[in-house]
Amino acid sequence: MNVKEQIDYMIQSLQLAKSEIEYAEKYMNAKKEDKDFYQWNHMGYDARQPNGTIIRESLKMVGRLANITAGKVTLSSYSDKLFEE
């Protein structure tokens, strides 16, 4: 992957983590408000449960990849190359 693809991957990973957090908030609110949450045709019966592992692993991957990607950028006042080869 080149640097642009790595940045796009990190953005998509952050969007995935954010959408999972939003779903978890929606799920927890529905669980509090609905007394028949686990009954037929309610959210607890036929919807998936939020997954904290997706959030954690997406954020960890962004952290790992950000460090690798940052090391590839060599543009400075002393170097005319944008990325290391």
VEXDREN-2710 file (C-alpha; in Angstrom, 1 decimal):
% VEXDREN-2710
k/r/px/py/pz
1/MET/0.0/0.0/0.0
2/ASN/1.2/3.5/-0.7
3/VAL/0.8/6.4/1.7
4/LYS/-2.5/7.6/0.2
5/GLU/-4.0/4.1/0.5
6/GLN/-2.8/3.8/4.1
7/ILE/-4.4/7.1/5.0
8/ASP/-7.7/6.1/3.3
9/TYR/-7.5/2.8/5.2
10/MET/-7.1/4.7/8.5
11/ILE/-10.0/7.0/7.7
12/GLN/-12.2/4.0/6.9
13/SER/-11.1/2.3/10.2
14/LEU/-12.0/5.4/12.2
15/GLN/-15.4/5.7/10.4
16/LEU/-16.1/2.0/11.3
17/ALA/-15.2/2.6/15.0
18/LYS/-17.4/5.7/15.1
19/SER/-20.4/4.0/13.5
20/GLU/-20.0/1.1/15.9
21/ILE/-20.0/3.6/18.9
22/GLU/-23.1/5.3/17.5
23/TYR/-24.8/1.9/17.1
24/ALA/-23.8/0.9/20.7
25/GLU/-25.3/4.2/22.0
26/LYS/-28.5/3.6/20.1
27/TYR/-28.7/0.0/21.4
28/MET/-28.0/1.0/25.0
29/ASN/-30.7/3.7/24.9
30/ALA/-33.2/1.3/23.4
31/LYS/-32.4/-1.2/26.1
32/LYS/-33.0/1.4/28.8
33/GLU/-36.3/2.7/27.4
34/ASP/-38.0/-0.5/26.1
35/LYS/-39.3/-2.7/28.8
36/ASP/-40.0/-5.5/26.2
37/PHE/-36.5/-5.1/24.7
38/TYR/-35.9/-8.9/24.3
39/GLN/-39.4/-9.7/23.1
40/TRP/-40.4/-10.6/19.5
41/ASN/-40.1/-7.7/17.1
42/HIS/-38.1/-5.5/19.4
43/MET/-34.4/-4.4/19.1
44/GLY/-33.0/-6.9/21.6
45/TYR/-34.6/-9.9/19.8
46/ASP/-33.5/-9.5/16.2
47/ALA/-30.7/-6.9/16.1
48/ARG/-27.1/-7.6/16.6
49/GLN/-25.3/-6.7/19.8
50/PRO/-22.7/-3.9/19.7
51/ASN/-19.1/-5.1/19.5
52/GLY/-16.4/-3.4/21.5
53/THR/-13.7/-5.5/19.9
54/ILE/-14.4/-3.8/16.5
55/ILE/-13.9/-0.4/18.2
56/ARG/-10.8/-1.3/20.0
57/GLU/-9.1/-3.2/17.1
58/SER/-9.9/-0.5/14.6
59/LEU/-8.3/2.2/16.8
60/LYS/-5.3/0.0/17.5
61/MET/-4.8/-0.6/13.8
62/VAL/-5.0/3.2/13.1
63/GLY/-2.3/3.8/15.8
64/ARG/0.0/1.2/14.3
65/LEU/-0.5/2.2/10.7
66/ALA/-0.1/6.0/11.6
67/ASN/3.3/5.4/13.0
68/ILE/4.4/3.4/9.9
69/THR/3.0/5.9/7.5
70/ALA/4.5/8.9/9.3
71/GLY/7.9/7.3/9.0
72/LYS/7.6/7.1/5.2
73/VAL/7.0/10.9/4.8
74/THR/10.4/12.5/4.2
75/LEU/9.5/16.0/2.8
76/SER/11.3/18.7/4.7
77/SER/13.4/21.8/4.1
78/TYR/16.4/19.4/3.6
79/SER/14.7/16.9/1.3
80/ASP/12.8/17.3/-1.9
81/LYS/11.4/13.8/-1.9
82/LEU/7.8/13.5/-0.5
83/PHE/8.0/9.8/0.5
84/GLU/10.9/7.4/1.2
85/GLU/11.3/4.8/-1.5
END
